[in-house]
Amino acid sequence: MVELIPIFDNAKSFYSKAIIIDSSLYSYNTLIINLKDLQKRKDSSLLSAATLRHLKEFLKQNNLKAETKKQIIKDYNFKGA
């Protein structure tokens, strides 16, 4: 378990709200995405503003595209909008 540290985001810290465990991002103790299974459907209702910031940071740090919520939902197989 490791805390996600902002590199691309302007925040100084995510204050232990974003954690990485075995290539999976947890935001507020909820699994958001697992890099090993990007095609598994995920629920876009989990993407609050803060969680979206965590997710964008996590994706960028893993050299993946992370531009807009719409693009992320489409590219990483989130259901809903």
N, C-alpha and C positions, 0 to 999 in steps of 0.2 A: 504494500500500500504506500502510495506516494502522493503528496499534495500537488495539484496542478499549479504551476507557477506561471504567471503571466509573462509572456515574451512579446507577443504581437498586440495584446490588449494594453490600453493605457493604465489599467488598474495597477496599484502597487502590490496587491494581494487579492486572492479570492477567499481569504480568511477560513481556510479548511472546509469550504463549502463544495469544492470540486476535488475529487479524489480519483486516482488512477489505480486500478487493481487488475493485474494480468491483462493488459491491453484493453481494458474496459473503463469508460468514463462514468463515474457516479457523481451526480449533482444533487445536493441536499439528500444524500443517502439513497437515491433512486438511480437504478441503472438507466443510462441514456443511450449508450452505443457501445458495441464491442467491435473492435477492428478486425477480429478474426471472422466475423460473420456479418459483413455490411449489408448483405441481401435480406437478412431477417427483418421482418416488418417491425417497425417501432411506432409508438404512438406520439403524434405531433402535439397532442394536448399537453405533453410534458414540457414543451419548449416555452417556458416563461422567458421574460427578458433576460433575467440573470442566468438561467440555464442555457439559453442560446449563446450568451457570451462565453460561458464555459465550453460549450460544444464547438464554437468557432475556434477558440484558442486550441483546444485539443486536436481538432482536425488539421489546423495549420501547422502545429508542431509535428504532426505526422505526415507532412507534405501532401495533404489532401486539400481539395478545393473547398472553400468556406466563404462565400460572398454574401448571400442573402438567405433569409429564412426559406423563401420559396425554392431557391436552388438546392439548399440542404435537404429539404423535404423530398424533393424529386430525386436527387442523386443518391441519397443514402436510405431510400425506401421507407420513409416515414409515411404513415397513413393519416389521412385527414388534412386539414389546412388551418 
